[in-house]
C-alpha cells in the first residue's frame, strides 16, 4: 500500500471531505477532429481524485439527475466519491463526501460498479468477495452512502444496472478463476427485485446460470476441457432494452453475446460474434517497427466486446459493442502467445494463407510480435490455419433479435487517431506524461473500452471511449445500421488518461441545461465533464 493510501485509510469520512475540498479542477481546452462535425464540445470542469497515477481512482460514474449528484467508483481507496453536479453551473465538479468500503461494514476486495435508482434515490454497488471466487455482495445505500441492505450474488460481480422502471437490478457476475486455475466458478447474472426503500432481502435475488443447451456452436471453446470452457462464460457488461424485457450481456473472453429474458429469469440465446478479417480491414500488428503501418494480413480478430449499449430505432432494438478484446492469461492456464512463438504450428497449405509470405510470422517488425490465441477454431489436423488475435479495435452494431452484426467500424479508429493525434497512435501511457507511440500495435491497439448513447440537437450519437488513445470517438447513429463518423476528441493538455466509463446526461437533466458527458479516466484518476452543443 502506498503512503498516500495509508494516510487516507486512517482518516474519517468528514476529514477526507475537508481535506479534498479542492478536488474540482479548472477545465482545459478540447482537441477535436471532425471535418464535418455538427457538435461543439467543451470541457466544463475536471474532478481529480488525487490518487497516485495508475491506481484506478475513477472508474465508473453514475448520476442521480434530480439530486444532481454523481457517484464515482474509487478503486484506489475502495471507496465511492460523491460529487456535486450543481457545481457545473460554475465550472466546478466538487467532492461532497467519500464513503469507504470499510465504513459500510462489508468485507470485500473492491467496489467494482455503481448504479443509481433515480426514481427512488438510492444507489447499488457491487462488491467482490475478499477471495474473488466466492460469492460477491450487492449493497444498497442512501444518497449519502449509508447502508440500507445487502444481498449475496454470484462470484465477482463486476457491473450493475437498473431496469428503466427501477423495479429490478441486474448484476453481471464474471466468475473469474483464481490465478492457479484450480478454482473456476460459473459466470452468472443476478436478477434482483428492488423496492422504493432500498430494503432488499436475499429472497429477492435470483442468480441465473447458463444452460449448455443454449450455447450456439459458433461460440469459441476456451479451456482444456468442456467444463473449463463452460465455466469461462464470464458476463462482462449488461444493457437492457426499452421495454425491460431482455438484457444483453457481453461474454468477452469467449467472444459472445447472451440474451436474457428478465421476467422468465433465464437465458434464451448465447451466440458467438464471429471473426473479423484483416484481409479486408487494415491493422498495425507490431510495436517494434517504430512507425504506424496499417496493412492487410492473413489474420482474424475476435471482437470480444467489453462495454455494450442499446438504441431503439423504428421499433427495433440494436446493441452497440465496444470491441476491446481480452485473453485468459493466468499462472495456471494461458491462451496467450505471440505468432512468432508458434510459427511452426501453422498449416502452409491453408486457404487463408495463400498469396502471403509466411516469413511475416517470424518477423518481429511484422506479424511475429502480434499476440494471438492458442484456442482457435481455424485448425486442420492439429495445425493452425490462420492466426487469431484479441479484440476488434472497433465498435459494432448488432440486431437485437438475431444478434447478427449489421455494422462494424472496421479500421476507422486507428486510421482516425493516426490523422487526428498521430503521437497517440496505438500508444500507451504507463508513466504520467510519457506517450509510448505504437506500443500497443501488437496488443489490441486503441482498445475500445466503453460505449454509451445520447441525443444532442435532435441527433443520436454513440460515444466510444478508447482506453489507450485516451479520446472519445463519436458516431451519428440516427440510423444505427449506417453509423457515420462525427468527431474524435480529448482534453488538449493530455491530462485525462485511459477512459473507463462514460455517462451521458441529457439537456433536460443537465445542471447547465446543455447535454453533457462525464468521462472517468482510470490511469489519471480524473473525471472530465464535457458540454455538448
Beta strands, then each sheet from edge to edge (+ up, - down):
strand 1: 24-25
strand 2: 30-33
strand 3: 41-48
strand 4: 61-64
strand 5: 69-74
strand 6: 79-84
strand 7: 94-100
strand 8: 113-117
strand 9: 122-127
strand 10: 135-142
strand 11: 147-155
strand 12: 157-162
strand 13: 168-173
strand 14: 188-193
strand 15: 205-209
strand 16: 235-240
strand 17: 246-251
strand 18: 256-261
strand 19: 266-272
strand 20: 275-277
strand 21: 299-302
strand 22: 308-313
strand 23: 316-323
strand 24: 336-338
strand 25: 371-373
strand 26: 379-380
strand 27: 383-384
strand 28: 387-390
strand 29: 394-399
strand 30: 405-408
strand 31: 428-431
strand 32: 434-436
strand 33: 448-456
strand 34: 459-466
strand 35: 472-476
strand 36: 484-491
strand 37: 499-505
strand 38: 515-521
strand 39: 526-532
sheet 1: 1+ 3- 39+ 38- 37+
sheet 2: 2+ 36- 35+ 34- 33+
sheet 3: 4+ 5- 6+ 7-
sheet 4: 8+ 9- 10+ 11-
sheet 5: 12+ 13- 14+ 15-
sheet 6: 16+ 17- 18+ 19-
sheet 7: 20+ 21- 28-
sheet 8: 22+ 23- 29+ 30-
sheet 9: 24+ 25-
sheet 10: 26+ 27-
sheet 11: 31+ 32-
end
